[in-house]
């Protein structure tokens, strides 16, 4: 299945929000330069903890603040919100190509969102030096996406190279 051969439907940012959420996200954007963006985002999260708009905004905030552990927690939460929309297994390791190919066409936007979110989890784990987990995620994505539409192949190559570099350093420092 070509993950680009579909019409985008049901984009998360078009979903209606709980009253006050959009305003909190807008306030966070306005206050970012002053360093006062986190509180409005956390208020938005308290109002709508399963809103993908809120989770994406929090993820971006934490990522750009170099708070990668917080970004990973929020991204993992987003994956758990998206997963039931597409009826994928709870454990991403059990995801097979059939799950994707059997998904109704009207849910392919959510499938792509799930896969890109899983890729973000792999990337954050790579940045946090959780290289085995990161490699496993990228290997899973590459196995599901033969045309590399998600772009995990290059990241898999990077994480494998990083693991080789780490192992080389450990061997030469200890040896």
C-alpha positions as CSV (number, residue, x, y, z in Angstrom):
1,X,0.0,0.0,0.0
2,X,1.3,3.4,-0.9
3,X,0.9,5.6,2.2
4,X,0.7,8.7,0.0
5,X,-2.0,7.4,-2.4
6,X,-5.1,8.6,-0.5
7,X,-7.2,11.7,0.2
8,X,-6.6,13.3,3.5
9,X,-9.6,13.0,5.7
10,X,-10.2,13.6,9.4
11,X,-7.1,15.7,10.1
12,X,-6.5,16.0,13.8
13,X,-6.1,19.7,13.8
14,X,-9.6,20.1,12.3
15,X,-11.3,18.4,15.2
16,X,-13.5,20.4,17.5
17,X,-12.0,21.3,20.8
18,X,-13.2,21.7,24.4
19,X,-14.0,25.4,25.2
20,X,-10.8,27.3,26.0
21,X,-8.3,24.8,24.5
22,X,-7.6,26.8,21.3
23,X,-7.2,30.0,23.3
24,X,-4.7,28.3,25.7
25,X,-2.7,27.0,22.7
26,X,-2.8,30.5,21.1
27,X,-1.7,32.1,24.5
28,X,1.2,29.6,24.7
29,X,2.3,30.6,21.2
30,X,2.2,34.3,22.1
31,X,4.1,33.7,25.3
32,X,6.8,31.4,24.0
33,X,9.4,34.0,23.5
34,X,8.9,35.2,27.1
35,X,9.3,31.7,28.5
36,X,5.7,31.6,29.7
37,X,4.3,29.0,27.3
38,X,4.2,25.9,29.5
39,X,1.4,27.0,31.9
40,X,-1.2,27.6,29.1
41,X,-0.3,24.3,27.5
42,X,-0.7,22.4,30.8
43,X,-4.1,24.1,31.3
44,X,-5.1,23.1,27.8
45,X,-3.9,19.5,28.6
46,X,-6.0,19.6,31.9
47,X,-9.1,20.6,29.8
48,X,-8.5,18.1,27.0
49,X,-5.9,15.4,27.8
50,X,-6.7,13.4,24.7
51,X,-6.6,16.3,22.3
52,X,-4.1,15.7,19.6
53,X,-3.8,19.5,19.1
54,X,-2.8,19.9,22.7
55,X,-0.4,16.9,22.6
56,X,1.3,18.1,19.5
57,X,1.7,21.6,20.9
58,X,3.1,20.2,24.2
59,X,5.5,17.9,22.2
60,X,6.8,20.8,20.2
61,X,7.2,23.0,23.3
62,X,9.2,20.3,25.1
63,X,11.2,19.4,22.1
64,X,12.3,22.9,21.4
65,X,13.1,23.4,25.1
66,X,15.4,20.3,24.8
67,X,13.2,18.5,27.4
68,X,13.3,15.3,25.4
69,X,12.0,13.0,28.2
70,X,8.9,15.2,28.5
71,X,8.5,15.3,24.7
72,X,8.8,11.5,24.7
73,X,6.1,11.1,27.4
74,X,3.7,13.4,25.4
75,X,4.4,11.7,22.1
76,X,3.8,8.3,23.7
77,X,0.5,9.6,25.0
78,X,-0.4,10.8,21.5
79,X,0.3,7.3,20.1
80,X,-2.1,5.8,22.7
81,X,-4.8,8.3,21.6
82,X,-4.3,7.5,17.9
83,X,-4.0,3.7,18.2
84,X,-7.7,3.0,19.0
85,X,-8.8,5.2,16.0
86,X,-7.2,2.7,13.7
87,X,-7.6,-0.5,15.7
88,X,-3.9,-1.2,15.8
89,X,-2.5,-3.6,18.5
90,X,-1.6,-2.0,21.8
91,X,2.0,-3.0,21.4
92,X,3.5,-1.4,18.2
93,X,5.8,-4.5,17.9
94,X,2.8,-6.5,17.0
95,X,1.8,-4.2,14.1
96,X,1.9,-6.0,10.8
97,X,1.4,-4.8,7.2
98,X,-2.0,-6.4,7.2
99,X,-3.2,-4.0,9.9
100,X,-2.4,-1.1,7.5
101,X,-3.7,-2.7,4.3
102,X,-7.0,-3.7,5.9
103,X,-7.6,-0.3,7.4
104,X,-10.6,1.5,5.6
105,X,-9.4,4.2,3.2
106,X,-11.2,6.9,5.3
107,X,-8.8,6.2,8.2
108,X,-5.5,6.4,6.2
109,X,-4.8,9.9,7.5
110,X,-4.9,8.5,11.1
111,X,-2.7,5.5,10.0
112,X,-0.1,8.0,8.7
113,X,-0.4,10.0,11.9
114,X,0.2,6.8,13.9
115,X,3.2,5.9,11.9
116,X,4.7,9.4,12.0
117,X,4.1,9.5,15.8
118,X,5.8,6.2,16.2
119,X,8.7,7.6,14.1
120,X,8.9,10.6,16.5
121,X,9.1,8.2,19.4
122,X,11.9,6.4,17.7
123,X,13.7,9.7,17.0
124,X,13.3,10.9,20.6
125,X,14.6,7.6,21.9
126,X,17.6,7.9,19.6
127,X,18.3,11.4,20.9
128,X,18.0,10.0,24.5
129,X,20.5,7.2,23.6
130,X,17.9,4.5,23.9
131,X,19.4,3.1,20.7
132,X,18.1,-0.5,20.9
133,X,14.5,0.7,21.2
134,X,15.0,3.3,18.6
135,X,16.4,0.8,16.2
136,X,13.5,-1.6,16.8
137,X,11.0,1.1,16.0
138,X,12.8,2.2,12.8
139,X,13.1,-1.4,11.7
140,X,9.4,-1.9,12.3
141,X,8.5,1.2,10.3
142,X,10.9,0.2,7.4
143,X,9.2,-3.2,7.3
144,X,5.8,-1.6,7.0
145,X,6.7,1.1,4.5
146,X,8.6,-0.4,1.5
147,X,8.6,3.0,-0.3
148,X,10.0,4.8,2.7
149,X,7.1,7.4,2.7
150,X,7.5,7.8,6.5
151,X,11.3,8.4,6.2
152,X,12.4,5.9,8.7
153,X,15.1,4.2,6.6
154,X,17.6,7.1,6.9
155,X,17.0,7.2,10.7
156,X,17.6,3.5,11.0
157,X,20.9,4.0,9.2
158,X,21.8,6.8,11.6
159,X,20.9,4.8,14.7
160,X,22.9,1.7,13.5
161,X,25.9,4.0,12.8
162,X,25.5,5.5,16.3
163,X,25.5,2.1,17.9
164,X,28.6,1.1,16.0
165,X,30.3,4.4,17.2
166,X,29.3,3.8,20.8
167,X,30.5,0.2,20.8
168,X,33.8,1.2,19.2
169,X,34.4,3.9,21.9
170,X,33.4,1.5,24.7
171,X,35.8,-1.2,23.3
172,X,38.7,1.2,22.9
173,X,38.3,3.0,26.1
174,X,37.9,-0.2,28.1
175,X,40.4,-2.1,26.1
